[in-house]
Amino acid sequence: MEKTKIDWCDSSWNPVTGCLHGCEYCYARGIAERFRGRKGYELNEDNTIFIHHFDGSPTIYELKEPCFFEEYDPFKEKTEEAKKTKQAPYPYGFKPTFHRYKLTEYINKMGRNIFVCSMSDLFGNWVPAEWRKEVFAACRKGHQHNYLFLTKNPRMYAVMDEQGELPADSNMWFGTSVTTPDDPFPYNGKMKHNLFLSIEPLLADFGVGNGEALRDIGWVIIGAETGRRKGKVVPEKSWVDNIVKQCEALNIPVFMKESLRAIYGDDLLREFPQGLIRG
């Protein structure tokens, strides 16, 4: 179970970590590399990966791109190295990793709004379908929670919906992360799911002409870029106002992240859709 500083949810849960999108403003990559495992992997010159097992024994795998790793369960290991992995939650850095032992973390916890895979993109094209199925199954076992998913690859939502593989459970919310009006969020008007939009970091003015595209959206989150990246974009207040006006016209609740306070002032909107309001 992970407490979180993400202000639009109660907890974050990461049964899958790592991502291959390569966003230059990504905060998660830095965290994963900073806290990578003391063992983990080494890339050899002959195009192989050298995996250090937690018991000290090595295995060599042929490198295939993209690389997938399944973390050994540290709670079943009795070695000192296994104990160290509890302090290093990203044994392979930011390479996509399935932490299967984390699937049961929330099953018996008090109900809350959970951001699923804040340290990855569960709907990236590189993610095996079986990983998603196991995560969804775990969500259904912990049915007292609301689960919020977020992707930069919303086309996967549409594909899964057409194939009948995207859960339509009332406590599951599927969001798309965008930064400019040119980023895709192709909800087709046919999906019977809870959909939301995370505009973070806000890197450009969305203008006032996106009302039609927002009609399927049940919630909008807005945030500014954080960190010290060279070329960091500081949004203008008018950019935020333009998004808010369109949402108000469509009765879409808006949540402004704390990162907007210096730009927007103290009158931040902190609205939630009805399904995510917890009494």
WOPE-V559983 format. One record per residue. N is the residue number from 1. RES is the residue in three letters. D_LAST is the distance of its C-alpha to the last C-alpha in Angstrom with 2 decimals. Layout:
n: (N N)
res: (RES RES)
d_last: (D_LAST D_LAST)
This chain:
n: (1 2 3 4 5 6 7 8 9 10 11 12 13 14 15 16 17 18 19 20 21 22 23 24 25 26 27 28 29 30 31 32 33 34 35 36 37 38 39 40 41 42 43 44 45 46 47 48 49 50 51 52 53 54 55 56 57 58 59 60 61 62 63 64 65 66 67 68 69 70 71 72 73 74 75 76 77 78 79 80 81 82 83 84 85 86 87 88 89 90 91 92 93 94 95 96 97 98 99 100 101 102 103 104 105 106 107 108 109 110 111 112 113 114 115 116 117 118 119 120 121 122 123 124 125 126 127 128 129 130 131 132 133 134 135 136 137 138 139 140 141 142 143 144 145 146 147 148 149 150 151 152 153 154 155 156 157 158 159 160 161 162 163 164 165 166 167 168 169 170 171 172 173 174 175 176 177 178 179 180 181 182 183 184 185 186 187 188 189 190 191 192 193 194 195 196 197 198 199 200 201 202 203 204 205 206 207 208 209 210 211 212 213 214 215 216 217 218 219 220 221 222 223 224 225 226 227 228 229 230 231 232 233 234 235 236 237 238 239 240 241 242 243 244 245 246 247 248 249 250 251 252 253 254 255 256 257 258 259 260 261 262 263 264 265 266 267 268 269 270 271 272 273 274 275 276 277 278 279)
res: (MET GLU LYS THR LYS ILE ASP TRP CYS ASP SER SER TRP ASN PRO VAL THR GLY CYS LEU HIS GLY CYS GLU TYR CYS TYR ALA ARG GLY ILE ALA GLU ARG PHE ARG GLY ARG LYS GLY TYR GLU LEU ASN GLU ASP ASN THR ILE PHE ILE HIS HIS PHE ASP GLY SER PRO THR ILE TYR GLU LEU LYS GLU PRO CYS PHE PHE GLU GLU TYR ASP PRO PHE LYS GLU LYS THR GLU GLU ALA LYS LYS THR LYS GLN ALA PRO TYR PRO TYR GLY PHE LYS PRO THR PHE HIS ARG TYR LYS LEU THR GLU TYR ILE ASN LYS MET GLY ARG ASN ILE PHE VAL CYS SER MET SER ASP LEU PHE GLY ASN TRP VAL PRO ALA GLU TRP ARG LYS GLU VAL PHE ALA ALA CYS ARG LYS GLY HIS GLN HIS ASN TYR LEU PHE LEU THR LYS ASN PRO ARG MET TYR ALA VAL MET ASP GLU GLN GLY GLU LEU PRO ALA ASP SER ASN MET TRP PHE GLY THR SER VAL THR THR PRO ASP ASP PRO PHE PRO TYR ASN GLY LYS MET LYS HIS ASN LEU PHE LEU SER ILE GLU PRO LEU LEU ALA ASP PHE GLY VAL GLY ASN GLY GLU ALA LEU ARG ASP ILE GLY TRP VAL ILE ILE GLY ALA GLU THR GLY ARG ARG LYS GLY LYS VAL VAL PRO GLU LYS SER TRP VAL ASP ASN ILE VAL LYS GLN CYS GLU ALA LEU ASN ILE PRO VAL PHE MET LYS GLU SER LEU ARG ALA ILE TYR GLY ASP ASP LEU LEU ARG GLU PHE PRO GLN GLY LEU ILE ARG GLY)
d_last: (21.12 21.13 19.12 19.48 20.36 19.31 16.84 15.22 14.07 13.03 16.24 19.52 21.55 25.25 27.17 29.47 30.77 33.53 34.37 37.58 36.65 38.31 36.34 38.06 34.92 33.11 31.38 30.83 34.58 35.34 32.76 34.04 37.64 37.09 35.59 37.74 39.19 42.28 43.90 42.60 45.16 48.38 49.97 53.65 56.47 57.21 53.86 52.24 49.13 49.70 46.70 46.53 45.08 43.22 46.13 48.55 50.20 50.49 50.31 51.58 50.02 51.50 49.40 47.89 45.84 42.93 42.55 39.98 39.38 37.60 36.84 38.27 35.79 36.12 34.55 37.48 40.07 41.70 43.59 43.16 42.61 39.61 38.06 38.64 36.74 33.49 34.08 35.09 32.35 34.45 37.73 39.17 37.85 36.36 38.10 35.81 34.93 33.10 31.54 31.33 30.54 27.09 25.98 24.56 22.64 19.08 19.86 18.86 16.13 12.46 10.53 10.23 11.79 15.47 18.43 21.26 24.71 24.29 27.85 29.44 29.52 28.95 30.51 33.62 36.87 37.94 35.13 36.41 34.69 34.45 32.17 29.63 29.98 29.31 26.17 24.84 25.83 23.92 20.73 21.21 21.64 18.25 16.55 13.08 12.83 13.10 16.56 17.97 21.77 24.06 27.80 30.84 32.50 30.70 33.84 32.87 29.87 32.37 34.84 32.40 31.07 34.69 35.35 32.36 31.02 27.81 24.87 23.18 20.17 17.08 15.13 17.99 18.49 22.02 22.88 26.27 27.31 29.90 31.74 34.20 34.67 37.20 34.77 34.15 30.99 32.78 30.17 32.51 30.59 30.89 28.04 25.32 22.70 19.70 21.68 21.11 23.53 23.70 26.49 27.20 29.57 30.53 34.31 35.64 35.18 33.64 35.37 34.31 35.51 32.76 30.94 32.27 31.19 27.57 27.29 25.83 23.19 19.50 18.64 20.95 20.76 23.68 25.18 28.60 30.91 30.84 33.61 37.32 38.64 41.97 41.51 37.85 36.65 35.01 33.49 34.36 31.91 33.44 32.41 28.74 29.32 30.99 28.05 25.61 28.05 28.22 24.47 24.17 26.98 25.15 21.66 20.44 17.56 19.02 17.88 20.65 21.10 22.30 25.74 26.16 25.94 29.70 30.45 28.00 27.47 24.46 23.06 21.23 18.95 15.54 14.22 12.20 13.02 10.85 10.93 9.61 6.52 3.78 0.00)
